[in-house]
Amino acid sequence: MPTRREKLEAMLIDTPNDQTLRYMLGLELEKEGNPERSLELLVGLQSDSTPYVPAFLMAGQQLTKLGRTADAIATYERGIKEAERQGNAHASGEMLGFLNMIRST
C-alpha cells in the first residue's frame, strides 16, 4: 500500500504546479524526517508567481527547529509582506507572533 507521501507524489505527476499538493508533500516530508527536501518545496512555493503564504509560516517554523534563526527571521519577514500584499491579515499576524518570539529569545 502506498504511503501518504507516495500518493501525493503520484498526484503531482498529473498536476505538478498544484500549490496545495506541493505544500502537503512538504509537510509530509518534514514528518518523515527529511527537512531539507521539505524546505526545498516550501521555498519553491514562496517563489511561485503568486507565492503560497502558508509556505512562509511552515518554512519559518522548520528553520527555527533547525537552529537557522537568521533564515527563519528573513522568511517570516518576507512572509508577512506577502501575506499583507495578498490581504491575508490572519497569516500575517501569525507570522508576526512567531517572529516576535524569535526576536525575544
Backbone torsions as a table, in degrees:
resi	resn	phi	psi	omega
1	MET	NA	132.2	-178.5
2	PRO	-68.5	147.2	176.4
3	THR	-76.1	169.4	176.8
4	ARG	-58.9	-43.2	179.2
5	ARG	-60.0	-45.3	-179.3
6	GLU	-63.2	-37.8	177.8
7	LYS	-65.0	-43.1	179.0
8	LEU	-64.2	-42.9	178.8
9	GLU	-61.7	-39.3	178.5
10	ALA	-65.1	-41.2	178.8
11	MET	-66.1	-33.3	-179.4
12	LEU	-70.9	-18.8	176.0
13	ILE	-62.1	-41.3	-179.1
14	ASP	-79.5	-32.2	-177.3
15	THR	-134.7	71.4	-173.0
16	PRO	-64.4	-18.2	-178.9
17	ASN	-98.0	4.7	-178.7
18	ASP	-67.2	109.8	-176.0
19	GLN	-63.8	-39.7	-178.7
20	THR	-64.4	-43.6	178.7
21	LEU	-65.2	-40.5	179.2
22	ARG	-64.7	-39.7	178.0
23	TYR	-64.1	-47.0	179.6
24	MET	-61.3	-38.7	177.8
25	LEU	-65.3	-41.1	176.9
26	GLY	-59.1	-43.2	178.7
27	LEU	-65.6	-40.1	-179.6
28	GLU	-65.5	-41.1	178.4
29	LEU	-62.6	-38.7	178.3
30	GLU	-64.5	-41.9	177.7
31	LYS	-61.9	-34.3	-179.3
32	GLU	-79.5	-1.6	178.7
33	GLY	88.2	25.9	178.8
34	ASN	-120.3	67.6	-175.0
35	PRO	-65.6	-31.0	-179.2
36	GLU	-66.5	-44.9	177.2
37	ARG	-66.6	-37.5	176.8
38	SER	-60.2	-47.0	179.8
39	LEU	-62.8	-35.9	176.3
40	GLU	-57.7	-45.6	179.6
41	LEU	-66.1	-42.9	-178.8
42	LEU	-65.5	-39.6	177.2
43	VAL	-65.5	-39.9	176.6
44	GLY	-59.7	-40.7	177.9
45	LEU	-65.1	-30.7	178.0
46	GLN	-72.0	-22.1	-176.5
47	SER	-96.2	-2.5	178.7
48	ASP	-61.5	161.3	-179.8
49	SER	-57.2	-35.9	168.6
50	THR	-116.6	98.7	-176.7
51	PRO	-56.7	144.1	-179.5
52	TYR	-89.3	103.0	-171.9
53	VAL	-54.3	-43.5	-179.5
54	PRO	-58.8	-23.6	179.9
55	ALA	-65.1	-32.0	177.6
56	PHE	-66.0	-44.7	-179.3
57	LEU	-61.8	-49.4	-177.2
58	MET	-68.4	-37.8	177.4
59	ALA	-64.1	-42.1	178.0
60	GLY	-60.2	-41.8	178.7
61	GLN	-65.4	-42.8	180.0
62	GLN	-65.8	-42.6	179.3
63	LEU	-62.1	-38.1	177.9
64	THR	-62.5	-46.3	178.8
65	LYS	-59.7	-33.7	-178.5
66	LEU	-82.8	-0.4	179.8
67	GLY	78.8	14.8	-180.0
68	ARG	-96.0	66.8	-171.8
69	THR	-60.5	-45.9	-178.9
70	ALA	-61.1	-40.3	178.2
71	ASP	-67.0	-38.1	178.4
72	ALA	-63.7	-44.7	179.1
73	ILE	-59.7	-48.0	-180.0
74	ALA	-61.3	-39.0	179.6
75	THR	-65.7	-46.0	177.8
76	TYR	-62.1	-41.8	-179.5
77	GLU	-61.8	-44.7	177.1
78	ARG	-64.8	-40.0	-179.4
79	GLY	-64.6	-40.2	178.5
80	ILE	-62.0	-45.5	179.2
81	LYS	-61.1	-43.2	-179.0
82	GLU	-68.6	-41.2	178.4
83	ALA	-60.5	-43.1	178.2
84	GLU	-64.8	-40.3	179.0
85	ARG	-61.5	-35.7	-179.6
86	GLN	-88.0	0.7	179.4
87	GLY	75.1	26.5	-178.1
88	ASN	-103.7	81.0	-176.9
89	ALA	-65.1	-34.6	-179.9
90	HIS	-61.6	-50.8	-179.7
91	ALA	-63.7	-40.2	178.3
92	SER	-60.1	-46.1	179.5
93	GLY	-64.8	-38.5	179.4
94	GLU	-65.3	-45.4	179.0
95	MET	-66.3	-36.2	177.2
96	LEU	-62.0	-38.9	176.9
97	GLY	-60.9	-45.4	178.1
98	PHE	-66.2	-40.2	178.9
99	LEU	-61.1	-44.2	179.1
100	ASN	-64.8	-36.4	177.3
101	MET	-63.2	-43.3	179.6
102	ILE	-63.1	-45.5	-176.7
103	ARG	-67.9	-23.6	-178.3
104	SER	-85.9	-7.0	-179.5
105	THR	-97.1	NA	NA
